[in-house]
Amino acid sequence: MPNLFAMSFEGMLAPSFDLRCLEKGRGLLPDGWGIGYYPAGEPSAPVLKEPAPTHGSLRGELVKAWDHLESSLFVLHIRSATWGQNTLANTQPFVRSLAGRDWLIAHSGSLRERFELSATGLDMVATPRFEPVGATDTELIFCELLNRAADLGYRSIGDIPADLLCAWLDELNDHGSMSTVLTDGHDLVVYADRRGDGAMHIWQMLPPYGEVIVGDDDLTIDLTQRGIKSRKGVLISSSPLLPHSDIDAKWEAVPPGEMLVIRQGAIRARVRGVKRDQPSKISALGIKILRPAVAEPHTYNVTHRTTYTYNKPIERSSHVFRLTPMIDRQQALLSHKVEVSVDGQEREYEDVFGNRVRGLLIETPFTELSIVSRSRVYVSDTDPLVSYGAVHSRHALPMVWMPWQRQILQPYLLPTELPHTQLAELSEYAMSFVERNDYDLVDTLLDLNRTIFTEYEYVQGVTTVHTTAFDTYVKRRGVCQDFAELLITLARLLSVPARYVCGYVHPGAAVQNIEQAQASHAWVQVYLPEVGWRGLDPTNGVVTQTEHIRVAVGRNYIDTTPTAGTIYVGGGDETLEVDVRVESVPNEPPRESGRLPSTG
């Protein structure tokens, strides 16, 4: 039986905790138990606990059946007393308030001796601000950590440098076993005793999943009894709990001396224990998703071949082609030509989104139509977000726009029409990224982009043009069009203008999937205040730079599709073949900025 269990999810859930160790007819009872949580994300943490419980405890039945036990973060402790009597004051988890939030701690292990609390205040002789109410070593640890945080002016776990907090825990580890969880309702810290005395295990859960029940003979936790949304989460336990369903429980031991920082179901940092005379090692697991450096310019030859074949002649049809790469300060079109195998009445124009469009009316019968587009494009990288944080003011989410800005950006702010309940769940999902990134605009967008890449599976043939953003969110599978539509929907729900981009991608360091380079590719552009439109490719988890060639933008796929048409007379069964080749060639900077070559 684990004596310490905690979990953090990127959305609310209402699990059922079955304390089977309290059932009638069982043997030795625990010395106490307690559970703390943050309902609806509030800063206040109720703690339900019971010292010296009896068989058939009513409080134990309450946490099994109570529907209001709902939160994104839970801490459960089952006590085997080593310090202090079996009283409420000595029963974990403990709760204290600092800077307007309740903090919780639970500790698995036992210190060898007491230590003196650090004094606080400038004179360093004042009475400690936080002192234990009970007699346990855990509360002593708790008060020491809070005193240190308060003395340095830290108001949350997120304010404390991760390496400093790990050093504090490591120092306290000198006094005895120290496997501990600490939370302020926002971040959850997990520390594993550096001597391995009191192991800690984590399980990073990723959807989709069905029934999720884990436990042993003494404790069963049902995460799905009252329903669970398609969200990721992290479970922490002093001993692994086995699944009672088909789900694969991938528990991993936290290395001794390592500290994890978890927020909204994602591990944001790992601080690895090292020798005292060396600095702590912090791995970049989401504390800050780094902006890429400016990329070198590239020149590409692009050949896009599309062939339609029919088993009956087409006698009259109209077609629209969006095959001309865009021209702006990041992309220059050096040459471009389109060849169509069947003659017709042509017209060229610019649509409302600024895309170059070629219209074609064909009144000559045909059974095969071939469209070949050949382009040479020069792509440069002007500002891939490197300077955003330093040059531009910090922007928080959700975004607020001036009325005239909102009117102009309206096509890119309105989410796809979906049932209200689905949009509400997607909105909650989007806001979990906002909270995880302290409401920072760019960090949130980069986290969304990276998460879709790491947690959603690229699989061809499992979706159609009718697949919605909610379908992709639930199934966690799809192709570039699906991932782009999902990111667009999530961004728009946060009032961030987002538009669909269709174009080409060259396989390289950022894009390693060759299949993506053999057809048109889809990604997203978001509008950032004082910056402009910037590209995010959720299929590859990157900020678009000089490996992406833009052809068309719009509200969605329909506005940007490379080829489309309507058959008026004739037709039958249709076969479509598409082949794209993107070849890197020696750089050829444009002679005239913004020059539109002949399209042939």
N, C-alpha and C positions, 0 to 999 in steps of 0.2 A: 504494500500500500504506500503510495507517495504521501509524504506529509506536507508537501508544498506543490501547489499547482497554480498556474496563471495562464491567461490568454489575452491576446490583443488582436482585434479584427478591424477591417477597414469599413465596417458598418455595424449597426446594432444587431444583436442576436439575443434570444431569450432561452438559454440552455436550461436543462433540467439536471440538477445534481442529486444523485441518489447515494446517500451516505449509508451504504449497506452494513458498515461496521457498527451501526446503531440498532440494527434489527433485533427483535426479540429472539432469544435463543442463541445469540452469538456469544463468543467468549469474552475476553478482556476488552473493555471499552477504552477508547482514547481518553486522554486527560482533558481534552477540549477541542473545539473546532471553531472556525470562523470564516466568513466570506465577505469581502468588500468589493464594491463596484461603483460605477459612476453613471447613474440613470440619465439617459438622454444626453449624455455628454456634459452634464452639469459639473461645476467645479467642486461640488460637495459630494462626499463619498459615504453613503450609509454602510455600516458594518454590522452584519448579523452574526453573533457568536454566542457560544454556550460553553462555559467551563463545566467540567465533571458531568457530561451528559448521561442520561439514563437510556435504557433500552426503549425503543419506540418513541424517541424524542419528537415532540410536536414541532420544534424548530427545524429539526432535520426533515420532517415531512413537508414543511413549508418551502424549503429551497428546492424540493423535488417537484412541487406542483404549482408554485406561485408564478402566475403569468407576468407579474410586474417586475420580475427579476430580469431586467433587460438593460444591456449595456454593450459597449464595444470592448470593455476591459474588465476582467475579473481577477481577483486574487483569493485563493482558497488555501487555508492552512489547517492541518490536523495535528494536534499537539501530543507530543510525548514529553512530559515535563522533566526538565533537569534544573531549571532555575525558578524558584518561587512556587507558591502554593497554587492550587487549582481555583483561581478566582478570575473574575471578569477582567480585572486590571492586568492579569498575566496571560491573557488569551489573545493570540494573534488572529488576524493581522491588526496592527496598531495604526491609528490615524491621528495626524496632527495637521494643523493649518499653518501655512506659510504663504505670504504674499497673495492672500485672497483665494487660495486653493487648498483643498485637502490632499495631503500626501499619505500614502499607505506603504507599509513595509511588512514583509514576512521573511523569516529566516529559518533555514534548515541547518542545524548544527548547534554547537555549544562552545562558548568561550571558556578558556581555562581559568581566567581571573577577571575581576572588574578592573576598569581603568578610570582615571579622572577625566571628567568632561572638560573640553576646551572652554576657556573663558572667552567671553565676547565683549566687544566694546573697545574703544581706543586705549583705555588704560590697562586692558587685559587682566583686570582683577575683579571685574564685575561678576555677579552671579550668572551662570549660563542661562541663556534665554529659554532653552528647552531642557527640561529635566524629567526623568522617568516618573510615572505615576505608580507603576508596579515594580516588581523585583527581577524582571527578566533581563538577560543579556541582549536580547533583540531590541528591546526598547532603549537600552543604553546605546546601542549602535545607532538607532534611529535618531535619538537626540543629538548625538555627536555629529552625524551627517548634516542635520538641520542647522545646528549651531555654526558649523563651518560655512554652509551656504549663506546663512543670514549675515554672518560677519563680513563676507565678501560682497554682499549686495546682490546675490543671485536670487531671482524670483521664481525660477522654474528649473526643471532638470535640463531643459534645452539651453538655458543660459550657462550652465556649468560646462566648461570644456571637457570633452569626453576623457581625455588623458588624465586630467586633474581628478575627476570623479573616480576613475579606475585606481589612481594612486591612493586616494583616501581609503577605498575599500581594501586595497592591498595592504595598506598600513594597519588597518583594523584586523586584517587576517593574521597578523603577528600574534594576536591574543587568543586565537583558536579558530575552529572551523567557521567558514564565513559564506557559504552558499546562500545567496540572498536575492530577493526581488524587491525593487523600489519603484514607486510610480507617483506621479502627480496628476494622474488622470489623462495626461497627454502623451508623455513618454513612459515606457516601461523598461527599466534597467534590470538585467539579469547578470549576476556575477557568480562564477563557479570557483569554489575554494581552490587555491593554487596547489594545495597538497593532494587534491583529489578526495578530501574528506567531506563527503556529501556531494554526490554527482548531480549535475543538472543536465537535462535533455530538452531539446527543442524539436518541434515538428512544424515545418512550414507548409501549410495547407494551401493548395491552389485549386480553384474550381476548374471544370465542373465536377460536382460530386452529388451523390444522392443522400442516402441515410448515413449519418456520421455518429456512431456511438462508440465510446472508448471506455475502458475500465478494467477492474480486476475484482477479486472476491469482496473487497471492502469499499470500493468507490466506483460508481458508474456515472459517466457524463454523457448526456444525449444533447448534441448540438442542434439537432434537426427536429426534435419532438414538436416544437411550436413553430416550425418553419425556419428556413435560413435562406438568405439571399446569396446570389452568386458572387461571393466576396472571398478574398484571400485572408489568411490569418496565421498567427503563430501561437502554438501551444507550448507551454513550458511545464515540465514536471520533474520532480526529484527522482522519479523512476518511471520508465515508459509505461503507458497504459495501452493495452492491446485493443485493436478494433473488434467490435461485435458485428461488423458488416463486411462487405467485400472491399471496402476501401483499403488502399495500401498505406499503412502508417509508417512514414519514413522518419523515424526518430533518429536524431544524431546527438551524440554527447557534446556538451560544451567543453572545450579544452580547459584544463585546470588553469586558473589565473586569468581567464578571458572574461571580458565584460561585453555584453550586447546592449545596444540601445534600440528599442523597437517602438515604432509609432504607427498607428492605424494599420496593423497587420503586416508591416514591412520592417525588416532589419535595416536600420539607418547607419549603424556603425558597429564595428567589432574592434575592441581595443585589446590587444594581445599582451599578456603578461610577459615581462622581461626582467632582467636583473635590475636591481635598484639603481645602479650607477649608469643605466642607459635610459633614453627616453622611451615612452610607451609607443607602440606601433599601432597606428589607426588605419584600418583599411577603408577605402572610399566606397561605401555601400549605400550611398544615397544622401549623406549629409549635404553634399553639394554635387549635382551632376555637372561636370565640367563642360564649359563651352569649348568648342573646337577652335584650333588656331586657324588663321587664314590659310586657305588652300591655294596651291599653285594653279594658274589657268591651264585649260586644256582645249584642244581642238578635236572635233569628232566628225567623222563621216557616218551619216545615218541613212540606212536603206530600210524602208518600211513597205513591205509588199503584202497586199490584200487581194484575195481571189475568191469571188463568188461563182458557184456553178449551180445550174438548175436543170431539172430533168425535162422541163418544158420551156419553150422560148418566152422571154419577157418582151412584150411588144411596146410597152410605154411605162416609164418609171422616172422618178426624180431622186437625186442623191445630194448629200451634203458631206463635204470632206473638211476636216480640221487637221491638217497635216503640216502646216507651216509653223516652224518653231518661232517662239516669241522673240521680240527685239526690245531690249532695255539696257540699262547700264551694267547689268550682270551677264547679258547674253547678246551676242551679235550673230547675225545670219550672213555667212559669207557667200553661200550659193544655195539655190533651192530649185527643184524641178519636180513636177508631177506629171506622170504619163498615165493615160487612161486608154484601155484597149478598145473602147467603143466610143465613137464620136457623138457629140450632143451639143446642146446650147449651153454655154458656160457663162457664169458671172462670178465675180469676186467681190467680197465686201468684208467689212469689219462688224462683228456682232456687238451686242450691248456690253459684253464682258471684255471687249478689246481683242478678241481672237480673230485671226485671219481665216476666212471661210470661203470655200469654193463650192458653188452650187452647179449642178449639172442636170439638165433635162434630156433624157434619151428617148427617142421615138423610133429607133432602129432595133429590130428584133435581135436578141442575143441569148445565148445559153451560158456564156461565161463572161464575167466582168473582172478585169484585172486593173488594180490601181497601184502604181509604184511611185513612191515618194523618195527623192534623194536630196539630202541636205548636208551642208558643211556648216558646223556651228562652233563658235568660239565662246567658251564659258569662263567667266572670271568670278572671283569671290570678293565682295566689297566689305561686308561686315557680318560675319556669322555669329553675332551675339557676343563677341569677345568683349566689346566695350560697353555693352548695355548697362551692366551694373555700375560701372565707374562713371559713365558720361551722363546717363539718363537717370531721372529720379525714380525712386522705388515705386512700383505700382502694385496695389493690393487687389485681391479678388473678393467678390465679383466686381467686374469692371463697371464704371459709371461713365456714360457718354453724354456730351452736350446734345440737345435735341436735333440740331442740324447734322451732327455726326451720326447719330443713330439713324436718321432718315436716309443718309447716303449709304450707310453700312447695313441697312435693314435686310437685304437679301442674304447676307452672310451671318446674320444674328438669329434668324428664325430656324429653330430645329425642325428636322423632318417630322411630318405628321405621324404620330404614334399615339396609342391609347394613353390616357392621362396617367394610369398606374405605371406604365412602362417608363414614361418620361420622368415620373417622380423617382423611380428606383435608379434610373441613370443619373439623375441630378444628385441623389445621395452619394452615388458612386463617385461622381466628379468632385463633390465637396470633400470626400475623404482624402483626395490628393491635395486639395487646398489646405486642409488642416494639417496634413503631414508635412507640408512645406511652408508652414507659418504664413499662409496667405500671400506668398510671393508669386507674382505673375509668371515670370520666366521659369523659375524652379518648378512650378506646378505643371506647366506645359511640357517641359523636358521630362518630368517624371511620368506624365501620361504617355508621352511618346515612347519612352524606354520600357514602360510596363507592358504596353501592347506588344512590343517586340519580344520581351522575355517571357510573358505569361500566356500569349496566344499563339497557337500553332498554325504555321503556314501549310495549308493542305489544299490542293487543287481538286475541284470537282465536288466539293461538299456544300457549296453555296450556289445561288443563282442571282440573277439581276434583281430578283424580288426579295432577297435576304435583307432584313432590316438591321439597324445598329443594335437593337435589343437582341435579336437572334444571335448576332456575333458575340455580344456580351455574355449571353447564357452559355453558348456552345464552346466559346473560346477557340474557335477554328475559323479559317477562311483564307482569302487571298488579299492582294493589295487593295482592291476596291472596297472590300468589307472593312479592313482596318482603317482606311482613310475615312470612310463614312462614320465609323465609330468615333474616331478622334474628332471629326468635325462636330458631331452631335454633342459630345462631352464639352468641347470648347464653347459652343454656342450656349449651352445651358449655364455656363459661367459668364455669359455676356462677353465672350471673346470672339470677335469676328473671325470666321474660318471659311475657307473656300477649297473646293476640290481642284486638284491639278492633275492633268494627264500629260504624259510625255514619255521620255526614254531615260534609261539608266545604264551607265557603263559599269560592268563588274570590276570591282577593285577592292581596296582595303575596307571601305564602308559597306559595300554591297557584294556579298560573296555568293549569292544564289544566282547561278547562271540562267535559270529558267526565267527570272525577272527581266533579264536583258534580251530575251528572245521574243518579247511582245511589248506592247505599250504598258507603261507602269503608272501607278497612281499614288499620289501623296497629298499632303495638305499644306496650305499656307495660312498662317494666322497673322492678324494685323496687330502690331504692337505700337502703342503710342510713342510718337517721336522717333520711330524707327522705320515703320512701314511693314510691308508683307514679308514674312520670313517663312522658309519651308521646313517642315518636319515630315520625316518619312517613318511612320510607325511600323511598316513592314520590316525595316532594317534598324530602327531605333536610333536614327541619326538626324542631325541638322543637315539639310540639303546644302551642298556646296557645288563643287565643279564636276561631280559625277552624275548630276541630274540635269536633263535637258527639258525645259518647259515648252509645251506646245499649246495647251489651252487651259483656261481656268473657268470656273463657273460655280454654281450653287451645289451641283452634284454631278454624277456621272453623265446624265442625259445632256447636260450643257456642254460637255467636253468630249463626247465620244468621237473617235477619229473618223469613222465612216458610219453613215446612216442613210436610209432611203425609204421610199414608198413605192410599191408596185401597184400600178393602176390596171394593167391588162397583162394576162399571162402569168407565167410562173409555175410553181409546184414545189417539190421538195428542194430545199436549199442546203448547200454545203459551203462552209466558210473555212478558209485557210489563211493564217496570218504568220508572217515571218518578219522579224526585225533583226537587223544587224547594226551594232554600234561599234565603230572602230576608232581607236585613238590614233591620231596622226600628228606629225610635227606641228608645233604651234604656229598659227598664222593669225596674228593680231589684226583686227579690222582696220582698214584704211580710213573709213568714214564711219563715225559713230552713228548707229541707228539706221544704217543703209539697208533698204529692202531690195534684194536682188530680184531679177526676173524670175517668175515662177514657172515659166514654160508651159 
